[in-house]
């Protein structure tokens, strides 16, 4: 019997996160600049002859058994249940899932896992879905079916892959792939450090808080979102033109604006690591995802990169190697 597999890449968001969270994009239009990296979420699905759905999650160290027609949301593997319910699985299945980074790290792990699950079910059921349809299905499963607060960027980044300037225009999302010269891409990759802060967080709580602030028209939050949207366009231009020192400085400006969205976006731990990096040569950076923990991304001129890596490690951070990737959701089948 065949096994159906999928993998979807995690992402680094440079700027614009928050402008993809409703109701901001419907009212003012949002934009995000992001790329995917060589860290993935994986899903493997093997059909069964009975009605059991057996799920093994390596990340949560869980093995769970369900009936395919009795999938109740109770906080345990609800993402898997929601995908299975959406596709109305015709028989039972064995599912094995794992990711290269756990949820709560700011790399879009949860949404990326949802994309990988959709990919596995889509391949099993031989459904000819487009990338836009896959991303929208994933968004609706997370945000509407499960009611998890958040935006749209992660689903599109993981599905499409590569460097993208993503526009959220009312109810329409447009993914604009960026043609970046190889030497610019290599230099950017060489100038970035990714450091795990040692803390994870529940991004939905932070997103819900900043959304309330926007709905209540708090000036600091509205102005910060508007400014981040402008900075996203500036970052895109600097990247395409290869003006990477300016790109690094714009990251710092964008991080300053992002911190205006909610007090929980940063912490003493994050501020300490970022200030250390800046004192030793980093020109800019940001916490990835909604904030509060996870991965810190910093831009460092190459002559100072090893110094910054050392001080971040000495301060308890974990510098993680990575490379950019162009691949989005990838699916295949094999003999099980």
Secondary structure, DSSP 8 states (H G I E B T S, - for coil): -EEEEEEEEEEEEEE-TTTTSTTHHHHH-EEEEEEEEEEEEEEEEEE-SSSEEEEEETTTTEEEEEETT----SSSSHHHHHHHHHTT-SS-EEEEEEESS-TTSSS-HHHHHHHHHHHHHHHHTT----HHHHHHHHHIIIIIIS-----SHHHHHHHH-SSEEEEEETTEEEEEE----HHHHHHHHHHEEEEE-S----HHHHHHHHHHHHHTT-HHHHHHHHHHHHHHHHHHHHHHHT-HHHHHHHHHHHHHHHTTS-GGG--HHHHHHHHHHHHTTEEEEEE-TTSSSSEEEEEE-TTTHHHHHHHHHHTT-EE----EE----EEEEEE-
